[in-house]
Each structure stands twice: as C-alpha cells, then as structure tokens.
Amino acid sequence: MKQTLTKEQAREIARSSNFNAELMADKLIAHYKDILQEALEAEMDDELGYSKYDWKNKIHRNSRNGHSKKTVSSKFGNVDLKIPRDTEGNFEPVTVKKHDRQVNPSIDDRIISMYAKGMSTRDINSQMREIYGIDVSAEMVSRITDKVIPLAKEWQNRPLQSVYPLIFLDGMVFDVRQDGQLTKKTAYIVYGINLEGMKEILGIWLGEAESSKFWMNVVRDLQTRGVKDIFIASVDGLNGFEEAICSVFPKTEIQKCVVHQIRTSTKFVSYKDRKKFCSDMRQIYTAPNEKAGLEALDKFDQTWGKKYQYAIKSWRNNWKNLATFFKYPQEIRKIIYTTNHLENFNREVRKVTKTKSSFPTDDSLLKLLYLIIIDKTEKWTMPVRDWSLIISQMGVYFGERLTNHLMR
C-alpha cells in the first residue's frame, strides 16, 4: 500500500486538532474525515496501480468510477465520506469496509496499544507504514494517545471497595519537564488486595517529595472513593505516610518492608563480611515471634554493633513497624513482610518506560502509566494463592472489621 499521509500532513493535523475523545468538535471530525478520505484514495491508488492523474502508469483496463456517499460512525462521531468506486466493482477498502457503517478502529487502537507497550515513535511509525501505509509523527502519536487522558482520570477517580485487607505502596522516579526544566517526579502506586483476594491498582499519585501533607491527600482520596477500612499497609519507609494513614484509618497496621530493611543494612557492609553479616541478620526476621526476634537483634548487635553501628540503629529505630508481621501466621507473614508484590509490577512498568528518557508533562507520564496498568492488570484473573486460608486467618485477628463486610 502506498503512503497515505506525509509527516508534514500528520504534523499539520496534529497541530490543528485536539484529538480529545470527549469533545467531538467540528474541526476534529473534519480533520479525522480528511485522514480517512486520504486513506481511501490511497487504497484506490494501490488497487489500480496508479494515482488519480498518473495515466502513464496505468497498466490495466480497470479505472476510477466516481464516488458513493456514505456516513459512518467513529470514535469521534458520524463522518460523511466519499467512497471511491472502480469500473469493475472489485475495490474493497480496508479503512471502511464495503458494508460496514463503522470506521475500522484498529488504526488508533493499534497506535495506542504499541505506545502502551513502550514502543518508540520511530518503531510505531515503521509499523504503521508497513501495515497501513501511514506516516505517524511524534506529535500525531501524542494526539492520538491523548484520547486516553479522560479515561485515565475517570479510572483514577473510580469508586473503590469499602475494605482492603492489604495494600502495598511504593514509588518510581521519572524525569518530567516542568517550566522548561527537567524535574524528578515520583509516581506513587498503591496496590491493593480486596476481600476476594484479587489484586488491584488503586491509583497513581505524582509528587516531588514525600510528606505528611502529600500522603494525607492520597489517603483522603482513597476515603472519598469509598474505602472505609484498611487492615495492613506494607510500605517502604515512606516519609509521613504513617502519620497520614493513622489520621484517616486509625486502626490500620503498618508493616515496613523487611527486604528493603535488609538492603539498607547491607548497603555499606564490606564484601568479606557480607555473607556472615547476612546470615546473622537472617536470625532476626526468621524468628518465630517478636520476643525471639528482639533476642536475635541483641545478639546481632553484640557481634556487629561496633563495626556496623548504623545497621543496628536502623533495625531498632524501625522495629515497631518491622515487627508487625510477627503476630500473624506464616501465610499472612509471607504476603505482608515485603512490598515485592508491587516491586514485581514496578519492574514490568520499567520495562515499558525505559524507552522514555523524560516526559513533557505530568499528563503524558500518567497517560503511559495508565495504559501499562490496564494492559498488565487484564491478566490478573485469579485470587492470591491460598487466599481462602489467609482471609479465614484474618477473621481471627480482625473480627467484626472483616466479618461485617463479608456478610454484606
């Protein structure tokens, strides 16, 4: 198929069109109509083997035979088109099929899907040229994918369940352009497990710095969207989070990620000491109960306290939230003592976003994160392993806080 749109045409369309799926403005429909009409004419060129006025390259008797009018529905509203006809009646357009009354949505959907998988604009353009004969500029990709921004905001504000037995919080840092300069922005993702044991991303919040005020906005948002209770929150030492969540959900227990604590403790341990250091430290978090864990910490202090005092101090300063998991059976311990559930998801996000050195706006970052989340979470169709046992054990510890909601 020959090229239907040049880069210059695509840029002109992108600059003069908003590509906002919510507002079907006249200009938007007109530009979209132009794209479709150009695609139809190019398909006819390909069918006949020559362009409209290029008679010298005509190689067979079939030729153009005017147009037929057709109104089709699209994501942007109804569009009036002129469908090219040939004298032999063999022309079967792909963009708008012969008997269809709806535009083939695969072009925009394919661009959005490729963007969500982290493909660069160059790769998207190559794919679109190969499949549809269309040149797609960076501006056009941005305009097309901007159609998901209203959906992303609707998703971010959607109602949530009233109770989440477990939530996990962590953040990823991205470069975002602001006032002409690159700024570090952290995208905080809240990952929850609901009463049915199904995994769910509750939302994304952008912040430049952790603070009680920032986290207050997050937990208030969760409350406004319908969350009435959270049993346990597993976090990676987020500054100000404990104060914020306890002011809104005072019964929530905080579990600081033990894996992150281990990484912090071993960060400056010399290589020759690391194996023995980690072996001794392991006795703390694998202890059968909190008392035994504290005894193991005291012993760890006696062995390593003089040489690596900061590691001991970190364990003691954070002990209140590190030791939460000791009170629960092994099945609950395994799921709450680390934020690995969310970290695994974050690694998948990183695989997609690694092609983006920076983002031009907050919305462009949120747009891509939303598309990744929708793509990845579609596969979350099964409850967490051993959930029936875990939720029954939680009934013992959380009593009516759980059973009152299970009976609804």
N, C-alpha and C positions, 0 to 999 in steps of 0.2 A: 504494500500500500504506500502511496506517495505521501509526502509530508503535508499535513493539513494546515498547520499553523507554524509560522516562523517564530523565533524567540522574540522578535520585535513586536509582533502582533500579540503574543501572550503577555508581554510586559505592559503593552498599552491597555489590554483588557484588565489586567490585574490592577493597574494604577487607577483606572476609571470605574472599577466595580468593587463593591464592598464584600461580595460573596458571603453575606450573612444569611443563614438559613431561616432566621426568624422574620426578617423583613423582605418580603417579595416585592421590592421596588421595581418601577418600570425600567430603570436603567439596567438593573441586574438581569431581568428577563430578556431585555434587548441584547445585552452582551452574550448571555448564555445562548440565545437564539442564533446569534452570529456564529458562535463556535460550532453549534450543531449543524447549521446550514453549510458552513465551510467544510465540515467533516463529510456531509452527504455529497457535496460537489466533488470532493477529492475521491470519495469512493467510486463515483461515476467515472472520473478520470481513470482510475485504476481498472475498472471494468472494461472500458473501451480501449485503453492503451494510449490515449492522447488527451490533452487538455482541451478546453472548450473551443479555442481559436487556433489550435495547432493542427490544421488539416494535413499538413505534410507528413505527419507521423501516423496518420490513420492507416490501420493495417487490415481491417475487415469491414464488411458492409454495415454492421450494426452502428447506430448513431443515436444522438440525443433526440428526444421526442417531447420536449417541453417539461412541464412540472404538474403535479397534482397537489392540491392544498390538503393539509392535514393538521389537526390540532391534537397535541399530545400533552399528557401530564408529566410533570417532572418534580424534582425536589423543590424547585423554585416557583412552581405554579404552572398554569397552562401556557404552552408555547405554540404559536402558529408557524408552521414550516411549509416549505415548498419542496416536495419530494421529487427528485429528478426521475424522468422516465426514459427508457430506451425503445427503439422501434421494434425490437424483437421480444420485448417484455421479459427479459432474463435478469434484469437488475434486482438484486436482493440486498438492500443496505443492511449494515450491521448496527450502525449508530441508532437508527429507528427501524426496526424490522417491519416487514410488509404489512402485517395485520395487527401489529401492536399499537396500542393507544398510550403507551408509556415509554419514556426515554430509557434506553438501556442504562441503568445506574452504575454499571461496572467501572466506568472510567473514573469518576470521582471516588467511588468506593475503593478501587484498586490503588489510587494515589494515597488515600488515607491509610489503607492497610500497609502499604510499603513504608510510609512515613512512620507508622506506629512500630514497625519492626526495626527502625533505626537506619533505614537506607538513606544515603546522601542524596542531595538534589541531583547530582550528576548521574547516580545509579537509577534514580526514578525516571529521569529524562531518557536515559538509554532504554529502559524497559518500555516506557510509553511510546517511544519512537518505533521500537521493534514490534509492539503489539498493535498499536493504533495509528502509527504514523504521525504522532503529535509531539511537537517540541514543548517541553514543560520547563519554564524558568523557575528560579528560586522564589520569585515573587508570586508566581501562579500557584506553586505548591503551598506557600504560606496562605494565600487567599482561600484555596480550596479547603485546607485543613482547619482554617479559622472557623469553618462551619460547625466544628465540634465544640467551640468555646461555650456557646449557650448550653449544650448538653453537659459539658463538664461542670458548669456552675449549678445546673439543675441536680446533677449527681452529688455534688458537694453539699447541697442543701437538702437532700432527700431525708425522709423520716427514717429513724433507726429503731431497732428493737428496744424494749424497755430495760432489759437486763443483759449484760455481757459478763459471763463468769470470768473471762480472761481478756485482757488487752495487752498489747506489746507496742512500745514506742521506740522509734529510732529516727535518725536524720541522715540525709545525704547532702553534701555541699556541691553547689553548682555556681558557675560564673554567669551572672546576669548583668546586662548593660543597663545602667541607670544614670541619667543625666550626663550621658556621653562617656562614662567611665565604667569599667568592669567592677562589679561588686560581688562579694561572696554572699550567696543566699543559701540557707539551709532549708531543704524541703523535709518537713517532719511528716512521717506517715504513721498513722495509727491503724494497727492491725488487730482485729478482734476475733474471738471465737464465741459464737452465740450459744443459746441454750440447746440447740440441736447439734452442736459440735461442728458447725460449718464455719470455715474460715471466711473472713470478710475484711476488706479495707474500708475503714470508716470515713477516712478523709485524708486530705493533704493540706498542710498549712505551711506557708512560706514565712520565714523570719530571718533577720540578720543576726540576732543574738538571743540566747535563751534568757528568760527572766520570768519571775512570778507573774508579771502582768501579761506576758505573751501566753504563758500556759493557762492563765485564767481565761483568756479569750477562747482557747481551744476547748477546755472542759465546759465552759459555758455554752459553747456551740454544740457540744455533744448533748448537754442537758436540754437545750432548746429544741433539738431534733428528736427528743423523746426518750433519751437514756435516763433511767431513774436510779440505776444501781450498777456498780462495777465491783466485783469481788476482789480480784487481784490484778495489779498493773505491774508488768515486768518492764523495767526501763534500764537504760544505760547511763545512770547518773546524770540525768538532765537537770540543769540548774533551775531551781524554782518550781519544778514540777510537783514535788511532794506537798509544798505549801498550797499550791493552787488546787490540786485534786482533793486534798483533805478539806478544803473550804467548801467545795461543792458536793463531793461524795465522801463524807467523813468516815464512813465505815470501810472504805477501800484500803486493802493492804498493799504495801509497796514491796516488790522484790527487785533488788538491784541485780543486774546480770552478773552472775558469778564468772562466766567466761571472760567478760570484759575486765573484771577484777583481777583475774589471773594474768591477763595480758598486761595490765597496768603494773602488777607486782614484778613481772619478769622483764620488764622493758629495759632496765639497766643492769640486769644481772649478768656477770661475765660468763662467757661461753663455758669455761671449765667448771663453773659452779651450777650451771643451769639444770643439769639432769638431776642432781641430788636435791637442789632447791625445789624443783617442781614435784619431786617425789614426796618430800616432807610437807609441802603445801597441800598436796592432794589429801592428806590425812584430815585436813580441816573440813573441806566441803563434802567429803565422803563419809563423814562421821554419822553414826546412827541417829543422833539427836543433838540439840543445841549445846547441852552441857558437855558432851564429848567433843563437840566442835570447838568450844572455848578452851578445853584442856589441850586439844591438838594445837590451837593457836598459841597458847602459853609455851608449849614445848617448841614450837616453830620459832617463837621469839627468843628462847634461850639459845637455840642453835644459830640463828641468823640475824638476831636483833642488832648486834654491834656492827656487823658488816653491811646489812641492808635495812637500816632502821626505817626508811621511808615505806618499805613494803609492809612492815608490821603495823606502822602507824595508819596506813591506808585501810588495812583489814579492820583495825579497832575503830577507826572513825566511822566506817560504813557498816559496822557489824549489825546494827539494828535492822537495816534493810537487806543485808546479805543473808541473815539467818532466818528470814521469814519461811523459807521452804522446809526448814527442819520439822515444823509442826505437822506436816502432811505426809500421807503415804507415798510410796515410791512412784506410783503412777502420776500423781499430781506434781511431785517434785521434778520429775523428768521434763514436764512440759513448762514449768514456770521458772526454773532456775537460770534460764538463759533466754536471750532475745533471738536465738538462732533461727526461729521460725521467720521472723521479719528480715533477718540478715540474709537468709536464703532468697527471699523475694527481692531484696535490695540488690543482690548480685545479678539477678535477672534484669533489673532495671538498668544497672551499669552496663550490661552487655549491649543494650539498645542505645543508651545515651553516649557511649564512648565516641561516637562519630561526631558529636556536637561539642566543639571546643568552648562555646558560650551560647547564651540565649539573648535575643534582642530585648525581650520584655518578660515580666513575670508571667503574663498570659501565655506566651509561647512555651515557657517551661511547664506550666500547669497543663497546657493542651497536650504536650507529649506524654507527661506522666499519666494523665487520664487515659489516653489511648493505650499505653502499656498496661495499665491496671485492668482495663476492660478486656484486653487481649489475653492476659495471663490468668485472670480470675475466672474466665469462662471454663477453665479446666478444673476448677475447684468444685467438684460434684459429689465428693464423698466426705463424710464426717471425719474428724480427727481419730486416729487409731485408739482403740479402747475407750471411746468416749462414753459409752454406757456405764462402764465401771467408774470412770472419772467423775461423771455427773452424780452418780449414786454416792460416791465418797464425799463429794461437795455438799450433798444434802445433810450429811452428819455435821459438817463444820459450819454451814451457813444457814441451816434450819429453814425457818419461815421465809427468809430472804429469797430462798430458792423455791421452796415448795409452793408458796403463794402464787408465783408466776407460772410454774409448771402446770397448775390446775386450771389456769385460765383458758 
